[in-house]
Amino acid sequence: MSNPCVWKEVREAIPDDLPVSVALGELSEWIGSDPTPAPPDAWQGIAYRKLGLARSSPGWRADWSRLRSSLNHPDGPRWIAVVYWDWQTAGAPDPDSVLEATLESSTIVGVLVDTWDKHHRPDFDPDWRAWMKQVNQNGKRLALAGGISRESIPRLLALESDIIAVRGAACVDGDRLATIDPRRVAELARAVGSCSRTIT
């Protein structure tokens, strides 16, 4: 599990009205070990938690369900399922299977579509549009991430996502490990503002 102390620092730096999520790595990293209980206040102020399914075994559904149950807490954040644009490269379950498992659970409130290989760029194949429509029609939130650029924002908006997440595009020289670049952030904001929808 990532460090809850870092979660707290991030939460304190972000305005209270903005939701914060935490990434818990990949399911395969948790298999074979007993989850370490988080401190009682670890989830305070955290809205969502997400867990990737790269390199999952054939029994990933049962493993995923057991892990969610073991980490549940009355005040714990809601779960977000992760689907990879490049799911075959990631060795992850196919998008249809993840969506099916998501729709069967009341504790999973949304889906994040992300890249596993950070050099991969999102695929805007028409099949994805139909798949994402299923997410929306079933009342789950949809977030899109992974190699997103300012130029790709209009196409992503057309997919009717609730959230578009950027990292490298907002950093110095487009390096996702570098610091935030205010100029790039302003460019992204203008790109969003020029579209008909507003992203939260």
Contacts in CASP RR format, 6 or more apart in sequence:
PFRMAT RR
TARGET T0000
AUTHOR 0000-0000-0000
METHOD contacts of the structure
MODEL  1
MSNPCVWKEVREAIPDDLPVSVALGELSEWIGSDPTPAPPDAWQGIAYRK
LGLARSSPGWRADWSRLRSSLNHPDGPRWIAVVYWDWQTAGAPDPDSVLE
ATLESSTIVGVLVDTWDKHHRPDFDPDWRAWMKQVNQNGKRLALAGGISR
ESIPRLLALESDIIAVRGAACVDGDRLATIDPRRVAELARAVGSCSRTIT
1 24 0 8 1.000
1 35 0 8 1.000
1 36 0 8 1.000
1 38 0 8 1.000
2 22 0 8 1.000
2 23 0 8 1.000
2 24 0 8 1.000
2 25 0 8 1.000
4 38 0 8 1.000
4 39 0 8 1.000
4 42 0 8 1.000
7 20 0 8 1.000
7 22 0 8 1.000
7 42 0 8 1.000
7 46 0 8 1.000
8 41 0 8 1.000
8 42 0 8 1.000
8 44 0 8 1.000
10 20 0 8 1.000
11 20 0 8 1.000
11 44 0 8 1.000
11 45 0 8 1.000
11 46 0 8 1.000
14 20 0 8 1.000
19 47 0 8 1.000
19 48 0 8 1.000
20 45 0 8 1.000
20 46 0 8 1.000
20 47 0 8 1.000
20 48 0 8 1.000
21 46 0 8 1.000
21 47 0 8 1.000
21 48 0 8 1.000
21 49 0 8 1.000
21 50 0 8 1.000
21 77 0 8 1.000
21 80 0 8 1.000
22 46 0 8 1.000
22 48 0 8 1.000
22 49 0 8 1.000
22 50 0 8 1.000
22 77 0 8 1.000
23 49 0 8 1.000
23 50 0 8 1.000
23 51 0 8 1.000
24 30 0 8 1.000
24 49 0 8 1.000
24 50 0 8 1.000
24 51 0 8 1.000
24 52 0 8 1.000
24 71 0 8 1.000
25 51 0 8 1.000
25 52 0 8 1.000
26 51 0 8 1.000
26 52 0 8 1.000
26 53 0 8 1.000
26 54 0 8 1.000
26 55 0 8 1.000
26 56 0 8 1.000
27 51 0 8 1.000
27 52 0 8 1.000
27 53 0 8 1.000
27 56 0 8 1.000
27 60 0 8 1.000
27 63 0 8 1.000
27 64 0 8 1.000
27 67 0 8 1.000
28 54 0 8 1.000
28 55 0 8 1.000
28 56 0 8 1.000
28 57 0 8 1.000
30 51 0 8 1.000
30 63 0 8 1.000
30 67 0 8 1.000
31 57 0 8 1.000
31 63 0 8 1.000
35 67 0 8 1.000
35 70 0 8 1.000
35 71 0 8 1.000
38 71 0 8 1.000
38 73 0 8 1.000
43 49 0 8 1.000
43 73 0 8 1.000
43 75 0 8 1.000
43 76 0 8 1.000
43 77 0 8 1.000
44 75 0 8 1.000
45 77 0 8 1.000
46 76 0 8 1.000
46 77 0 8 1.000
47 77 0 8 1.000
47 78 0 8 1.000
48 77 0 8 1.000
48 78 0 8 1.000
48 79 0 8 1.000
48 80 0 8 1.000
48 109 0 8 1.000
49 71 0 8 1.000
49 76 0 8 1.000
49 77 0 8 1.000
49 78 0 8 1.000
49 79 0 8 1.000
49 80 0 8 1.000
50 79 0 8 1.000
50 80 0 8 1.000
50 81 0 8 1.000
50 82 0 8 1.000
50 112 0 8 1.000
51 64 0 8 1.000
51 67 0 8 1.000
51 79 0 8 1.000
51 82 0 8 1.000
52 82 0 8 1.000
52 84 0 8 1.000
52 92 0 8 1.000
53 60 0 8 1.000
53 64 0 8 1.000
53 82 0 8 1.000
53 84 0 8 1.000
53 90 0 8 1.000
53 92 0 8 1.000
53 93 0 8 1.000
53 98 0 8 1.000
54 84 0 8 1.000
54 90 0 8 1.000
54 91 0 8 1.000
54 92 0 8 1.000
54 116 0 8 1.000
55 90 0 8 1.000
55 91 0 8 1.000
55 92 0 8 1.000
56 63 0 8 1.000
56 64 0 8 1.000
56 91 0 8 1.000
56 92 0 8 1.000
56 93 0 8 1.000
57 63 0 8 1.000
60 93 0 8 1.000
61 97 0 8 1.000
61 101 0 8 1.000
64 101 0 8 1.000
65 105 0 8 1.000
68 79 0 8 1.000
68 105 0 8 1.000
68 107 0 8 1.000
72 107 0 8 1.000
78 107 0 8 1.000
78 108 0 8 1.000
78 109 0 8 1.000
78 110 0 8 1.000
79 105 0 8 1.000
79 107 0 8 1.000
79 108 0 8 1.000
79 109 0 8 1.000
79 110 0 8 1.000
80 108 0 8 1.000
80 109 0 8 1.000
80 110 0 8 1.000
80 111 0 8 1.000
80 112 0 8 1.000
80 141 0 8 1.000
80 143 0 8 1.000
81 98 0 8 1.000
81 99 0 8 1.000
81 101 0 8 1.000
81 102 0 8 1.000
81 108 0 8 1.000
81 110 0 8 1.000
81 111 0 8 1.000
81 112 0 8 1.000
82 98 0 8 1.000
82 111 0 8 1.000
82 112 0 8 1.000
82 114 0 8 1.000
83 92 0 8 1.000
83 95 0 8 1.000
83 98 0 8 1.000
83 99 0 8 1.000
83 111 0 8 1.000
83 112 0 8 1.000
83 113 0 8 1.000
83 114 0 8 1.000
84 90 0 8 1.000
84 92 0 8 1.000
84 113 0 8 1.000
84 114 0 8 1.000
84 115 0 8 1.000
84 116 0 8 1.000
85 113 0 8 1.000
85 114 0 8 1.000
85 115 0 8 1.000
85 120 0 8 1.000
85 122 0 8 1.000
85 123 0 8 1.000
85 146 0 8 1.000
86 115 0 8 1.000
86 116 0 8 1.000
86 117 0 8 1.000
86 120 0 8 1.000
86 123 0 8 1.000
87 93 0 8 1.000
87 94 0 8 1.000
87 95 0 8 1.000
87 116 0 8 1.000
89 116 0 8 1.000
89 117 0 8 1.000
89 120 0 8 1.000
90 116 0 8 1.000
90 117 0 8 1.000
92 98 0 8 1.000
92 116 0 8 1.000
95 113 0 8 1.000
95 131 0 8 1.000
96 131 0 8 1.000
98 111 0 8 1.000
99 111 0 8 1.000
99 131 0 8 1.000
99 134 0 8 1.000
99 135 0 8 1.000
101 108 0 8 1.000
102 108 0 8 1.000
102 110 0 8 1.000
102 111 0 8 1.000
102 140 0 8 1.000
103 138 0 8 1.000
103 140 0 8 1.000
108 140 0 8 1.000
109 140 0 8 1.000
109 141 0 8 1.000
110 135 0 8 1.000
110 140 0 8 1.000
110 141 0 8 1.000
110 142 0 8 1.000
110 143 0 8 1.000
111 135 0 8 1.000
111 140 0 8 1.000
111 141 0 8 1.000
111 142 0 8 1.000
111 143 0 8 1.000
112 143 0 8 1.000
112 144 0 8 1.000
112 145 0 8 1.000
112 165 0 8 1.000
113 122 0 8 1.000
113 128 0 8 1.000
113 132 0 8 1.000
113 142 0 8 1.000
113 143 0 8 1.000
113 144 0 8 1.000
113 145 0 8 1.000
114 145 0 8 1.000
114 146 0 8 1.000
114 165 0 8 1.000
115 121 0 8 1.000
115 122 0 8 1.000
115 145 0 8 1.000
115 146 0 8 1.000
115 147 0 8 1.000
118 146 0 8 1.000
118 147 0 8 1.000
118 176 0 8 1.000
120 146 0 8 1.000
120 147 0 8 1.000
121 146 0 8 1.000
121 147 0 8 1.000
121 152 0 8 1.000
122 144 0 8 1.000
122 146 0 8 1.000
122 147 0 8 1.000
122 148 0 8 1.000
122 152 0 8 1.000
122 156 0 8 1.000
124 155 0 8 1.000
128 159 0 8 1.000
129 158 0 8 1.000
129 159 0 8 1.000
132 142 0 8 1.000
132 159 0 8 1.000
132 160 0 8 1.000
132 161 0 8 1.000
133 160 0 8 1.000
135 141 0 8 1.000
135 142 0 8 1.000
136 142 0 8 1.000
136 160 0 8 1.000
141 162 0 8 1.000
141 163 0 8 1.000
142 159 0 8 1.000
142 160 0 8 1.000
142 161 0 8 1.000
142 162 0 8 1.000
142 163 0 8 1.000
143 161 0 8 1.000
143 162 0 8 1.000
143 163 0 8 1.000
143 164 0 8 1.000
143 165 0 8 1.000
144 156 0 8 1.000
144 159 0 8 1.000
144 161 0 8 1.000
144 163 0 8 1.000
144 164 0 8 1.000
144 165 0 8 1.000
145 164 0 8 1.000
145 165 0 8 1.000
145 166 0 8 1.000
145 167 0 8 1.000
146 165 0 8 1.000
146 167 0 8 1.000
147 166 0 8 1.000
147 167 0 8 1.000
147 168 0 8 1.000
147 169 0 8 1.000
148 156 0 8 1.000
148 164 0 8 1.000
148 165 0 8 1.000
148 166 0 8 1.000
148 169 0 8 1.000
149 169 0 8 1.000
150 169 0 8 1.000
150 187 0 8 1.000
150 188 0 8 1.000
150 191 0 8 1.000
151 191 0 8 1.000
153 164 0 8 1.000
153 188 0 8 1.000
153 191 0 8 1.000
153 192 0 8 1.000
153 195 0 8 1.000
154 191 0 8 1.000
154 195 0 8 1.000
156 164 0 8 1.000
157 164 0 8 1.000
157 195 0 8 1.000
157 196 0 8 1.000
157 197 0 8 1.000
157 199 0 8 1.000
161 199 0 8 1.000
162 199 0 8 1.000
162 200 0 8 1.000
163 199 0 8 1.000
163 200 0 8 1.000
164 192 0 8 1.000
164 199 0 8 1.000
166 188 0 8 1.000
167 176 0 8 1.000
168 174 0 8 1.000
168 175 0 8 1.000
168 176 0 8 1.000
168 178 0 8 1.000
169 184 0 8 1.000
169 188 0 8 1.000
170 180 0 8 1.000
170 181 0 8 1.000
170 184 0 8 1.000
170 185 0 8 1.000
170 188 0 8 1.000
171 177 0 8 1.000
171 178 0 8 1.000
171 179 0 8 1.000
171 180 0 8 1.000
171 181 0 8 1.000
171 184 0 8 1.000
172 178 0 8 1.000
172 179 0 8 1.000
172 180 0 8 1.000
172 181 0 8 1.000
172 184 0 8 1.000
173 181 0 8 1.000
174 181 0 8 1.000
174 184 0 8 1.000
192 198 0 8 1.000
192 199 0 8 1.000
END
